[in-house]
């Protein structure tokens, strides 16, 4: 009933920037927190950043000062601005949210993932 559509991944050189977008669509009544996770090859998925409905933000230590998470509640969209990218940022990035559908069901929803590759 709710889908997350991501965009913005790609290949960049170290020191470059990318902006990821994730838009929620479907039978949405309410979107709560939104978050970005990432999973590098052979590693566990890790939380990158979260933004609450009211704007509270948390970052993983590894991205503080380089990444910025934001959201547009009117568009049900979350963004991740990634600057000063490092090769260790290479991963599949996943958008995540919890939502209440138009039929008043609670759902946790994941995007399909978008690959970010940072070359040396």
N, C-alpha and C positions, 0 to 999 in steps of 0.2 A: 504493500500500500504506500510505502515511502521509499524513494530511491535517492541515492547520492551520486551525482555526476561530477567527476573530477576533470580538471584540465590544467595544463601548464607545465607538466613534466617534460624532461628532455635531457639533452647532453650539453653540458657547459664546462668550461675550463675552470680550474681552481682560481678563486678570487672573484668569480662571476656571480651573477644573481639570477634567480628565478622567482616567479610569483605563481603559486598554486591557488586554484580556486575550486570550491566544492559547493555545488548548489543542490539543495534538497527539493524534491518535487513529489507530487502525489497527493493523497488524501490527508493533508496535514492540518491538524488543529493547533498544535503547539510544538515548538522546538525548544528543548532545554539547552544543556551544555553542548558545545561542539568541540571537536578535538582533532589533532593530527597525530598519527602514529607513523612509525617507519620500521621496516624490517630489511636488514641487510642480508645478503646471501649467507646462509649457514648460521644465522643468529636469531635470537628471540626478537619478537616485535616489542618495540619500546615506545613509550609515550614521548612525544616531542613538545606539544603545547596544548593547552586547553583554554577556552574562553567560555565563561558562564553567560547565561541569558542577560544578566545585568552588567556584564563587562569585566568581571573578575578574570584575571589571566595568570597562568602559571607556565613556566618553561622548564625543560630539562636543562641541567647545568651545561651540557655540551653545546647548547645553541644560544644561551643567553648572550645578549649583545649583538647577535648576528641575525636572528630570526624574529619576525614580528607576526603575531596572530591577530586577526581582527574579524569582525562579523558585521553583516548587514542584515538585521532582523527582517526588514521589509522584503528582502529578496531571499531570505532563508539560505544565505550563502556565507561560508567561512573562507578566509584567505590565509595564506602563509607566505609572507614575503621573506625570501631567503637571500641574504647577502653574505659576502665573503665566504663563499662556499669552499669546502674542503673535500678532498677525496673521501674522507671517512663519512661524509654526508651521503654518499652513494647508497641508495636503498629504494625500495618500493614504498611510497608514501600513501597512507590510507587515511581517508576522512571517516570520522565517526560521529554519530550523534544519538541522543535518545529523544524520542518524540512521542507525542500523543496523536493518534490518527483522528480523522474526522468521525470515525465510528467509536471513538473514545477507548481505543486500545493502546497500551504502552508497547513501544517497540524500540529496540536498540538496532541501529542500522549502520552498516559499513559500506563504504565505497568499494569499487573494484580494484583500486590501487593505481597509482601512476608512477612510472619509473623515473627517478632522478639519477643521472650519472654525471659525476664530476671527475674530469680527467686531470691528471697531473701536469 
